[in-house]
Amino acid sequence: MGNTVLIYSRFPKTMMARIAERFELIDSEGRPPRDAFGADQLGDVRAIITAGGERLGAEAMDAMPGLGAIICYGTGYDGVDRAAAAARNIAIGHSPAANAAAVADLAMTLLLALIRRLLPADAYVRNGGWAAGKASPRAVPPLALTGRRVGVYGMGEIGKKIAARVSSFETEVGYHSRPRHEVPYAYHDSLEALVDWCDVLMIAVRAGADTHHIIDAAMLRRLGHSGVVINIARGSVIDQAALVAALQDHAIAGAGLDVFEVEPLVPDGLTALSNVVLTPHIGGHTAEAHIAMQDCVIENLTAFFAGRALRYPVG
């Protein structure tokens, strides 16, 4: 049996270059393993590198009889069938907190761009509206961030960094998460209570069956017509159809989204709206974050091939 590592998801080759210096990689380029390689090659595979949000189920695992580790590039692992992996004695690792600062920075970028109407203002300058004296998107002043109530849903590493950043804007910060944390922010014992309290809802919760569509039409109504929602977690946390309806009807004021239900597909209902800011799942996409995630992948693979427990296992 070989010591081959299969690149399961579609990654740019530059992201795998440092890892390729240390391990024997074969790249499926996003195709199912049996479509990409023959049985002999798959028989040599002992570990997989995958994007945590991409579905990886029992069928893919069974294509590699020697598979012993699934290593997620990034903090997420919601796409991996954990029960199937456990049944096959396959360890799962990830890159906890490696991209937390980058994701928190983007959350703040989305929030500031949204409430300060940065995109309409940019277009007004670029299209000559300002120079021509045309009606300005600044005609009705937006509400400031200072003094707003910001609710952080999920107080993991990313949530903590978001809270620290947003609190520096002289906001009032509260949070809800399953465990209570030792942090200097007000704890709300239910998501409903947090949403009722806040003006801005920052979603930083881990995706899973228990959070699927937890932000639904009723929750958006609770946020209110002046409320905004920022999602840098997973698209599955929000009922996307309900969000589009709430934005169209002005049941909420706006949304900043880096993640969507079915990526890379973004519905026309979202792209047609002016009260949203959209980015293509780039929260963790900085040079520093990629180095940190690669370090975690390398440490996990090194430990696995040395017969040790993974350095960063999924709990």
Buried (B, 14 or more C-beta within 10 A) or exposed (E): EEBBBBBBBEBEEEBBEBBEEEBEBBBBEEEEBBEBBEEEBBBBBBBBBBBBBBEBEEEBBBBBEBBBBBBBBBBBBBBBBBEBBEEBEBBBBBBBBBBBBBBBBBBBBBBBBBBBBBBBBEEBEEEEBBEEEEEEBEEEEEEEBEEBBBBBBBBBBBBBBBBBBBBEBEBBBBBBBEEEBEBEBBBBEEBEBBBBBBBBBBBBBBBBEEBBBBBBBEBBBBBBEEBBBBBBBBBBBBBBBBBBBBBEEEBBBBBBBBBBBEEEEBBEBBEEBEBBBBBEBEBBBBEEBBEBBBBBBBBBBBBBBEEEEBBBBBE
